[in-house]
Amino acid sequence: MLKFKEYGNKENPTVILLHGAGVLHTFSHQLELASRYHLVIPELPGAGDLAGRLFDPEWTDNALLDLVRRLGGEPVILAGHSLGAQIALRFALCHPELTVKAAILSAWINPRTRSVHRYIALARPAASLLHCAWLVRLQGMYWRLTMRLGIWFRNPRESPRRSMPPFSEIPSN
């Protein structure tokens, strides 16, 4: 079951914002849309409470289907970035009756679980780059990250937490 945050009036059209791999706050600057939409931001595998869960396309699709049903089962608008775009596209194709439209941003499309696991294996060596302070600062400027989150990215082993802070604990800039 996916945990999620929601913003805005539930009577407005529902938009589910699907973040990229491990980056819960991808859409934090879109929260102002809550005046016109009911925004829902789930914690996907690899982030938040599901930080230790490997991404599995079928499991994630079923979990998102369950979330849409818990929200009332009405068709939703999906917006996905990176890995979230893959999830949005798969959901829209498998459940067109529950999808009003989908915004696919910088999609990382790979339908096979085995291939996804290969990419995940490459992520471990790539993660060592997060210890390069200049790279962390550059990414922080791009994503407008808070200092607290930037410190976690730079040195997660010395952080009081071993996983990223939950979305609710990430202060806005």
mmCIF file of the C-alpha atoms, coordinates in Angstrom:
data_MODEL
# 
_entry.id   MODEL 
# 
loop_
_atom_site.group_PDB 
_atom_site.id 
_atom_site.type_symbol 
_atom_site.label_atom_id 
_atom_site.label_alt_id 
_atom_site.label_comp_id 
_atom_site.label_asym_id 
_atom_site.label_entity_id 
_atom_site.label_seq_id 
_atom_site.pdbx_PDB_ins_code 
_atom_site.Cartn_x 
_atom_site.Cartn_y 
_atom_site.Cartn_z 
_atom_site.occupancy 
_atom_site.B_iso_or_equiv 
_atom_site.pdbx_formal_charge 
_atom_site.auth_seq_id 
_atom_site.auth_comp_id 
_atom_site.auth_asym_id 
_atom_site.auth_atom_id 
_atom_site.pdbx_PDB_model_num 
ATOM 1   C CA . MET A 1 1   ? 0.000   0.000  0.000   1.00 0.00 ? 1   MET A CA 1 
ATOM 2   C CA . LEU A 1 2   ? 1.337   3.428  -0.949  1.00 0.00 ? 2   LEU A CA 1 
ATOM 3   C CA . LYS A 1 3   ? 1.446   6.191  1.639   1.00 0.00 ? 3   LYS A CA 1 
ATOM 4   C CA . PHE A 1 4   ? 0.679   9.602  0.208   1.00 0.00 ? 4   PHE A CA 1 
ATOM 5   C CA . LYS A 1 5   ? 0.257   13.298 0.921   1.00 0.00 ? 5   LYS A CA 1 
ATOM 6   C CA . GLU A 1 6   ? -2.662  15.223 -0.477  1.00 0.00 ? 6   GLU A CA 1 
ATOM 7   C CA . TYR A 1 7   ? -3.245  18.913 -1.002  1.00 0.00 ? 7   TYR A CA 1 
ATOM 8   C CA . GLY A 1 8   ? -6.212  20.945 -2.191  1.00 0.00 ? 8   GLY A CA 1 
ATOM 9   C CA . ASN A 1 9   ? -9.946  20.387 -2.379  1.00 0.00 ? 9   ASN A CA 1 
ATOM 10  C CA . LYS A 1 10  ? -11.022 16.779 -2.974  1.00 0.00 ? 10  LYS A CA 1 
ATOM 11  C CA . GLU A 1 11  ? -13.912 18.094 -5.094  1.00 0.00 ? 11  GLU A CA 1 
ATOM 12  C CA . ASN A 1 12  ? -11.414 19.352 -7.704  1.00 0.00 ? 12  ASN A CA 1 
ATOM 13  C CA . PRO A 1 13  ? -9.930  17.059 -10.376 1.00 0.00 ? 13  PRO A CA 1 
ATOM 14  C CA . THR A 1 14  ? -7.350  14.701 -8.844  1.00 0.00 ? 14  THR A CA 1 
ATOM 15  C CA . VAL A 1 15  ? -3.763  14.898 -10.091 1.00 0.00 ? 15  VAL A CA 1 
ATOM 16  C CA . ILE A 1 16  ? -1.356  12.198 -8.932  1.00 0.00 ? 16  ILE A CA 1 
ATOM 17  C CA . LEU A 1 17  ? 2.230   13.463 -9.032  1.00 0.00 ? 17  LEU A CA 1 
ATOM 18  C CA . LEU A 1 18  ? 4.671   10.557 -9.453  1.00 0.00 ? 18  LEU A CA 1 
ATOM 19  C CA . HIS A 1 19  ? 8.221   11.470 -8.461  1.00 0.00 ? 19  HIS A CA 1 
ATOM 20  C CA . GLY A 1 20  ? 11.474  10.184 -9.912  1.00 0.00 ? 20  GLY A CA 1 
ATOM 21  C CA . ALA A 1 21  ? 13.597  7.486  -8.275  1.00 0.00 ? 21  ALA A CA 1 
ATOM 22  C CA . GLY A 1 22  ? 14.165  8.372  -4.631  1.00 0.00 ? 22  GLY A CA 1 
ATOM 23  C CA . VAL A 1 23  ? 13.206  12.044 -5.017  1.00 0.00 ? 23  VAL A CA 1 
ATOM 24  C CA . LEU A 1 24  ? 9.924   12.660 -3.178  1.00 0.00 ? 24  LEU A CA 1 
ATOM 25  C CA . HIS A 1 25  ? 10.041  16.426 -3.548  1.00 0.00 ? 25  HIS A CA 1 
ATOM 26  C CA . THR A 1 26  ? 10.228  16.495 -7.385  1.00 0.00 ? 26  THR A CA 1 
ATOM 27  C CA . PHE A 1 27  ? 6.918   18.359 -7.543  1.00 0.00 ? 27  PHE A CA 1 
ATOM 28  C CA . SER A 1 28  ? 7.232   20.572 -4.448  1.00 0.00 ? 28  SER A CA 1 
ATOM 29  C CA . HIS A 1 29  ? 7.045   23.720 -6.578  1.00 0.00 ? 29  HIS A CA 1 
ATOM 30  C CA . GLN A 1 30  ? 3.773   22.550 -8.112  1.00 0.00 ? 30  GLN A CA 1 
ATOM 31  C CA . LEU A 1 31  ? 1.936   22.554 -4.784  1.00 0.00 ? 31  LEU A CA 1 
ATOM 32  C CA . GLU A 1 32  ? 0.493   25.949 -5.673  1.00 0.00 ? 32  GLU A CA 1 
ATOM 33  C CA . LEU A 1 33  ? -1.751  24.053 -8.123  1.00 0.00 ? 33  LEU A CA 1 
ATOM 34  C CA . ALA A 1 34  ? -3.676  22.849 -5.058  1.00 0.00 ? 34  ALA A CA 1 
ATOM 35  C CA . SER A 1 35  ? -5.945  25.870 -5.463  1.00 0.00 ? 35  SER A CA 1 
ATOM 36  C CA . ARG A 1 36  ? -7.361  24.284 -8.663  1.00 0.00 ? 36  ARG A CA 1 
ATOM 37  C CA . TYR A 1 37  ? -6.639  20.575 -8.240  1.00 0.00 ? 37  TYR A CA 1 
ATOM 38  C CA . HIS A 1 38  ? -6.670  17.847 -5.624  1.00 0.00 ? 38  HIS A CA 1 
ATOM 39  C CA . LEU A 1 39  ? -2.967  16.911 -5.600  1.00 0.00 ? 39  LEU A CA 1 
ATOM 40  C CA . VAL A 1 40  ? -1.818  13.479 -4.438  1.00 0.00 ? 40  VAL A CA 1 
ATOM 41  C CA . ILE A 1 41  ? 1.878   12.645 -3.989  1.00 0.00 ? 41  ILE A CA 1 
ATOM 42  C CA . PRO A 1 42  ? 2.519   8.982  -3.174  1.00 0.00 ? 42  PRO A CA 1 
ATOM 43  C CA . GLU A 1 43  ? 5.748   7.563  -1.763  1.00 0.00 ? 43  GLU A CA 1 
ATOM 44  C CA . LEU A 1 44  ? 6.981   5.198  -4.479  1.00 0.00 ? 44  LEU A CA 1 
ATOM 45  C CA . PRO A 1 45  ? 9.434   2.283  -4.092  1.00 0.00 ? 45  PRO A CA 1 
ATOM 46  C CA . GLY A 1 46  ? 12.931  3.553  -3.337  1.00 0.00 ? 46  GLY A CA 1 
ATOM 47  C CA . ALA A 1 47  ? 11.708  6.593  -1.389  1.00 0.00 ? 47  ALA A CA 1 
ATOM 48  C CA . GLY A 1 48  ? 10.128  7.485  1.945   1.00 0.00 ? 48  GLY A CA 1 
ATOM 49  C CA . ASP A 1 49  ? 8.808   4.489  3.872   1.00 0.00 ? 49  ASP A CA 1 
ATOM 50  C CA . LEU A 1 50  ? 9.452   2.336  0.784   1.00 0.00 ? 50  LEU A CA 1 
ATOM 51  C CA . ALA A 1 51  ? 13.137  3.325  0.554   1.00 0.00 ? 51  ALA A CA 1 
ATOM 52  C CA . GLY A 1 52  ? 14.226  -0.284 1.032   1.00 0.00 ? 52  GLY A CA 1 
ATOM 53  C CA . ARG A 1 53  ? 11.822  -1.735 -1.543  1.00 0.00 ? 53  ARG A CA 1 
ATOM 54  C CA . LEU A 1 54  ? 13.191  -2.379 -5.020  1.00 0.00 ? 54  LEU A CA 1 
ATOM 55  C CA . PHE A 1 55  ? 11.131  -1.028 -7.882  1.00 0.00 ? 55  PHE A CA 1 
ATOM 56  C CA . ASP A 1 56  ? 8.966   -3.686 -9.497  1.00 0.00 ? 56  ASP A CA 1 
ATOM 57  C CA . PRO A 1 57  ? 6.726   -2.408 -12.317 1.00 0.00 ? 57  PRO A CA 1 
ATOM 58  C CA . GLU A 1 58  ? 3.862   -4.848 -11.676 1.00 0.00 ? 58  GLU A CA 1 
ATOM 59  C CA . TRP A 1 59  ? 3.815   -4.313 -7.891  1.00 0.00 ? 59  TRP A CA 1 
ATOM 60  C CA . THR A 1 60  ? 3.924   -0.537 -8.355  1.00 0.00 ? 60  THR A CA 1 
ATOM 61  C CA . ASP A 1 61  ? 1.121   -0.595 -10.929 1.00 0.00 ? 61  ASP A CA 1 
ATOM 62  C CA . ASN A 1 62  ? -1.057  -2.637 -8.560  1.00 0.00 ? 62  ASN A CA 1 
ATOM 63  C CA . ALA A 1 63  ? -0.217  -0.324 -5.646  1.00 0.00 ? 63  ALA A CA 1 
ATOM 64  C CA . LEU A 1 64  ? -1.143  2.731  -7.730  1.00 0.00 ? 64  LEU A CA 1 
ATOM 65  C CA . LEU A 1 65  ? -4.393  1.043  -8.788  1.00 0.00 ? 65  LEU A CA 1 
ATOM 66  C CA . ASP A 1 66  ? -5.154  0.437  -5.105  1.00 0.00 ? 66  ASP A CA 1 
ATOM 67  C CA . LEU A 1 67  ? -4.414  4.113  -4.358  1.00 0.00 ? 67  LEU A CA 1 
ATOM 68  C CA . VAL A 1 68  ? -6.771  5.319  -7.103  1.00 0.00 ? 68  VAL A CA 1 
ATOM 69  C CA . ARG A 1 69  ? -9.483  3.046  -5.699  1.00 0.00 ? 69  ARG A CA 1 
ATOM 70  C CA . ARG A 1 70  ? -8.871  4.365  -2.155  1.00 0.00 ? 70  ARG A CA 1 
ATOM 71  C CA . LEU A 1 71  ? -9.275  7.895  -3.556  1.00 0.00 ? 71  LEU A CA 1 
ATOM 72  C CA . GLY A 1 72  ? -12.758 6.955  -4.805  1.00 0.00 ? 72  GLY A CA 1 
ATOM 73  C CA . GLY A 1 73  ? -12.058 5.101  -8.034  1.00 0.00 ? 73  GLY A CA 1 
ATOM 74  C CA . GLU A 1 74  ? -12.707 8.089  -10.294 1.00 0.00 ? 74  GLU A CA 1 
ATOM 75  C CA . PRO A 1 75  ? -10.411 8.725  -13.283 1.00 0.00 ? 75  PRO A CA 1 
ATOM 76  C CA . VAL A 1 76  ? -7.311  10.758 -12.399 1.00 0.00 ? 76  VAL A CA 1 
ATOM 77  C CA . ILE A 1 77  ? -4.728  12.931 -14.113 1.00 0.00 ? 77  ILE A CA 1 
ATOM 78  C CA . LEU A 1 78  ? -1.185  11.566 -13.836 1.00 0.00 ? 78  LEU A CA 1 
ATOM 79  C CA . ALA A 1 79  ? 2.048   13.540 -13.984 1.00 0.00 ? 79  ALA A CA 1 
ATOM 80  C CA . GLY A 1 80  ? 5.242   11.544 -13.757 1.00 0.00 ? 80  GLY A CA 1 
ATOM 81  C CA . HIS A 1 81  ? 8.905   12.514 -13.872 1.00 0.00 ? 81  HIS A CA 1 
ATOM 82  C CA . SER A 1 82  ? 11.696  10.059 -14.741 1.00 0.00 ? 82  SER A CA 1 
ATOM 83  C CA . LEU A 1 83  ? 10.822  6.749  -13.069 1.00 0.00 ? 83  LEU A CA 1 
ATOM 84  C CA . GLY A 1 84  ? 7.439   8.282  -12.165 1.00 0.00 ? 84  GLY A CA 1 
ATOM 85  C CA . ALA A 1 85  ? 6.859   8.851  -15.891 1.00 0.00 ? 85  ALA A CA 1 
ATOM 86  C CA . GLN A 1 86  ? 7.359   5.125  -16.537 1.00 0.00 ? 86  GLN A CA 1 
ATOM 87  C CA . ILE A 1 87  ? 4.840   4.365  -13.813 1.00 0.00 ? 87  ILE A CA 1 
ATOM 88  C CA . ALA A 1 88  ? 2.344   6.909  -15.205 1.00 0.00 ? 88  ALA A CA 1 
ATOM 89  C CA . LEU A 1 89  ? 2.667   5.586  -18.742 1.00 0.00 ? 89  LEU A CA 1 
ATOM 90  C CA . ARG A 1 90  ? 2.254   1.959  -17.697 1.00 0.00 ? 90  ARG A CA 1 
ATOM 91  C CA . PHE A 1 91  ? -0.766  2.834  -15.537 1.00 0.00 ? 91  PHE A CA 1 
ATOM 92  C CA . ALA A 1 92  ? -2.400  4.870  -18.333 1.00 0.00 ? 92  ALA A CA 1 
ATOM 93  C CA . LEU A 1 93  ? -1.921  2.016  -20.804 1.00 0.00 ? 93  LEU A CA 1 
ATOM 94  C CA . CYS A 1 94  ? -3.147  -0.700 -18.420 1.00 0.00 ? 94  CYS A CA 1 
ATOM 95  C CA . HIS A 1 95  ? -6.010  1.322  -16.911 1.00 0.00 ? 95  HIS A CA 1 
ATOM 96  C CA . PRO A 1 96  ? -7.305  3.791  -19.529 1.00 0.00 ? 96  PRO A CA 1 
ATOM 97  C CA . GLU A 1 97  ? -10.702 3.843  -17.803 1.00 0.00 ? 97  GLU A CA 1 
ATOM 98  C CA . LEU A 1 98  ? -9.039  5.396  -14.708 1.00 0.00 ? 98  LEU A CA 1 
ATOM 99  C CA . THR A 1 99  ? -6.828  7.875  -16.573 1.00 0.00 ? 99  THR A CA 1 
ATOM 100 C CA . VAL A 1 100 ? -8.087  11.263 -17.765 1.00 0.00 ? 100 VAL A CA 1 
ATOM 101 C CA . LYS A 1 101 ? -4.672  12.217 -19.145 1.00 0.00 ? 101 LYS A CA 1 
ATOM 102 C CA . ALA A 1 102 ? -1.006  11.732 -18.358 1.00 0.00 ? 102 ALA A CA 1 
ATOM 103 C CA . ALA A 1 103 ? 1.956   14.120 -18.480 1.00 0.00 ? 103 ALA A CA 1 
ATOM 104 C CA . ILE A 1 104 ? 5.113   12.120 -19.152 1.00 0.00 ? 104 ILE A CA 1 
ATOM 105 C CA . LEU A 1 105 ? 8.242   14.084 -18.179 1.00 0.00 ? 105 LEU A CA 1 
ATOM 106 C CA . SER A 1 106 ? 11.731  12.774 -18.928 1.00 0.00 ? 106 SER A CA 1 
ATOM 107 C CA . ALA A 1 107 ? 10.539  9.184  -19.012 1.00 0.00 ? 107 ALA A CA 1 
ATOM 108 C CA . TRP A 1 108 ? 12.739  6.278  -18.050 1.00 0.00 ? 108 TRP A CA 1 
ATOM 109 C CA . ILE A 1 109 ? 10.910  3.535  -19.928 1.00 0.00 ? 109 ILE A CA 1 
ATOM 110 C CA . ASN A 1 110 ? 11.822  -0.093 -19.430 1.00 0.00 ? 110 ASN A CA 1 
ATOM 111 C CA . PRO A 1 111 ? 9.026   -2.640 -19.147 1.00 0.00 ? 111 PRO A CA 1 
ATOM 112 C CA . ARG A 1 112 ? 11.091  -5.637 -17.963 1.00 0.00 ? 112 ARG A CA 1 
ATOM 113 C CA . THR A 1 113 ? 11.781  -6.154 -14.275 1.00 0.00 ? 113 THR A CA 1 
ATOM 114 C CA . ARG A 1 114 ? 15.105  -7.849 -15.096 1.00 0.00 ? 114 ARG A CA 1 
ATOM 115 C CA . SER A 1 115 ? 16.327  -4.793 -17.034 1.00 0.00 ? 115 SER A CA 1 
ATOM 116 C CA . VAL A 1 116 ? 15.201  -2.481 -14.252 1.00 0.00 ? 116 VAL A CA 1 
ATOM 117 C CA . HIS A 1 117 ? 17.293  -4.496 -11.791 1.00 0.00 ? 117 HIS A CA 1 
ATOM 118 C CA . ARG A 1 118 ? 20.341  -4.073 -14.070 1.00 0.00 ? 118 ARG A CA 1 
ATOM 119 C CA . TYR A 1 119 ? 19.883  -0.312 -13.942 1.00 0.00 ? 119 TYR A CA 1 
ATOM 120 C CA . ILE A 1 120 ? 19.479  -0.462 -10.182 1.00 0.00 ? 120 ILE A CA 1 
ATOM 121 C CA . ALA A 1 121 ? 22.798  -2.338 -9.964  1.00 0.00 ? 121 ALA A CA 1 
ATOM 122 C CA . LEU A 1 122 ? 24.442  0.552  -11.817 1.00 0.00 ? 122 LEU A CA 1 
ATOM 123 C CA . ALA A 1 123 ? 22.909  2.996  -9.369  1.00 0.00 ? 123 ALA A CA 1 
ATOM 124 C CA . ARG A 1 124 ? 25.136  1.803  -6.528  1.00 0.00 ? 124 ARG A CA 1 
ATOM 125 C CA . PRO A 1 125 ? 28.420  2.928  -8.152  1.00 0.00 ? 125 PRO A CA 1 
ATOM 126 C CA . ALA A 1 126 ? 26.746  6.073  -9.450  1.00 0.00 ? 126 ALA A CA 1 
ATOM 127 C CA . ALA A 1 127 ? 25.596  6.870  -5.904  1.00 0.00 ? 127 ALA A CA 1 
ATOM 128 C CA . SER A 1 128 ? 29.242  7.324  -4.887  1.00 0.00 ? 128 SER A CA 1 
ATOM 129 C CA . LEU A 1 129 ? 29.116  10.544 -6.907  1.00 0.00 ? 129 LEU A CA 1 
ATOM 130 C CA . LEU A 1 130 ? 26.795  11.920 -4.231  1.00 0.00 ? 130 LEU A CA 1 
ATOM 131 C CA . HIS A 1 131 ? 29.871  12.247 -2.028  1.00 0.00 ? 131 HIS A CA 1 
ATOM 132 C CA . CYS A 1 132 ? 31.317  14.859 -4.410  1.00 0.00 ? 132 CYS A CA 1 
ATOM 133 C CA . ALA A 1 133 ? 30.374  18.127 -2.695  1.00 0.00 ? 133 ALA A CA 1 
ATOM 134 C CA . TRP A 1 134 ? 30.443  20.165 -5.921  1.00 0.00 ? 134 TRP A CA 1 
ATOM 135 C CA . LEU A 1 135 ? 28.046  17.745 -7.618  1.00 0.00 ? 135 LEU A CA 1 
ATOM 136 C CA . VAL A 1 136 ? 25.687  17.800 -4.653  1.00 0.00 ? 136 VAL A CA 1 
ATOM 137 C CA . ARG A 1 137 ? 25.656  21.606 -4.681  1.00 0.00 ? 137 ARG A CA 1 
ATOM 138 C CA . LEU A 1 138 ? 25.000  21.631 -8.425  1.00 0.00 ? 138 LEU A CA 1 
ATOM 139 C CA . GLN A 1 139 ? 22.093  19.187 -8.078  1.00 0.00 ? 139 GLN A CA 1 
ATOM 140 C CA . GLY A 1 140 ? 20.794  21.150 -5.093  1.00 0.00 ? 140 GLY A CA 1 
ATOM 141 C CA . MET A 1 141 ? 20.701  24.334 -7.156  1.00 0.00 ? 141 MET A CA 1 
ATOM 142 C CA . TYR A 1 142 ? 18.912  22.517 -9.991  1.00 0.00 ? 142 TYR A CA 1 
ATOM 143 C CA . TRP A 1 143 ? 16.298  20.926 -7.732  1.00 0.00 ? 143 TRP A CA 1 
ATOM 144 C CA . ARG A 1 144 ? 16.205  23.857 -5.257  1.00 0.00 ? 144 ARG A CA 1 
ATOM 145 C CA . LEU A 1 145 ? 16.902  21.483 -2.400  1.00 0.00 ? 145 LEU A CA 1 
ATOM 146 C CA . THR A 1 146 ? 17.024  22.613 1.191   1.00 0.00 ? 146 THR A CA 1 
ATOM 147 C CA . MET A 1 147 ? 20.360  22.630 3.032   1.00 0.00 ? 147 MET A CA 1 
ATOM 148 C CA . ARG A 1 148 ? 19.218  19.781 5.312   1.00 0.00 ? 148 ARG A CA 1 
ATOM 149 C CA . LEU A 1 149 ? 18.462  17.526 2.384   1.00 0.00 ? 149 LEU A CA 1 
ATOM 150 C CA . GLY A 1 150 ? 21.694  18.567 0.674   1.00 0.00 ? 150 GLY A CA 1 
ATOM 151 C CA . ILE A 1 151 ? 23.650  17.519 3.763   1.00 0.00 ? 151 ILE A CA 1 
ATOM 152 C CA . TRP A 1 152 ? 21.911  14.134 3.724   1.00 0.00 ? 152 TRP A CA 1 
ATOM 153 C CA . PHE A 1 153 ? 22.760  13.627 0.052   1.00 0.00 ? 153 PHE A CA 1 
ATOM 154 C CA . ARG A 1 154 ? 26.395  14.516 0.649   1.00 0.00 ? 154 ARG A CA 1 
ATOM 155 C CA . ASN A 1 155 ? 26.922  12.179 3.572   1.00 0.00 ? 155 ASN A CA 1 
ATOM 156 C CA . PRO A 1 156 ? 23.977  9.894  4.397   1.00 0.00 ? 156 PRO A CA 1 
ATOM 157 C CA . ARG A 1 157 ? 26.062  7.597  6.616   1.00 0.00 ? 157 ARG A CA 1 
ATOM 158 C CA . GLU A 1 158 ? 26.724  10.412 9.102   1.00 0.00 ? 158 GLU A CA 1 
ATOM 159 C CA . SER A 1 159 ? 23.143  11.626 8.982   1.00 0.00 ? 159 SER A CA 1 
ATOM 160 C CA . PRO A 1 160 ? 20.943  10.630 11.930  1.00 0.00 ? 160 PRO A CA 1 
ATOM 161 C CA . ARG A 1 161 ? 18.848  8.694  9.382   1.00 0.00 ? 161 ARG A CA 1 
ATOM 162 C CA . ARG A 1 162 ? 20.030  6.059  6.966   1.00 0.00 ? 162 ARG A CA 1 
ATOM 163 C CA . SER A 1 163 ? 17.261  6.900  4.481   1.00 0.00 ? 163 SER A CA 1 
ATOM 164 C CA . MET A 1 164 ? 15.994  10.171 3.057   1.00 0.00 ? 164 MET A CA 1 
ATOM 165 C CA . PRO A 1 165 ? 13.752  12.145 5.384   1.00 0.00 ? 165 PRO A CA 1 
ATOM 166 C CA . PRO A 1 166 ? 10.017  11.648 4.758   1.00 0.00 ? 166 PRO A CA 1 
ATOM 167 C CA . PHE A 1 167 ? 8.408   14.218 2.454   1.00 0.00 ? 167 PHE A CA 1 
ATOM 168 C CA . SER A 1 168 ? 6.554   15.713 5.443   1.00 0.00 ? 168 SER A CA 1 
ATOM 169 C CA . GLU A 1 169 ? 9.864   16.589 7.126   1.00 0.00 ? 169 GLU A CA 1 
ATOM 170 C CA . ILE A 1 170 ? 11.392  18.358 4.137   1.00 0.00 ? 170 ILE A CA 1 
ATOM 171 C CA . PRO A 1 171 ? 10.932  22.107 4.689   1.00 0.00 ? 171 PRO A CA 1 
ATOM 172 C CA . SER A 1 172 ? 10.113  24.276 1.704   1.00 0.00 ? 172 SER A CA 1 
ATOM 173 C CA . ASN A 1 173 ? 12.587  26.947 0.590   1.00 0.00 ? 173 ASN A CA 1 
# 
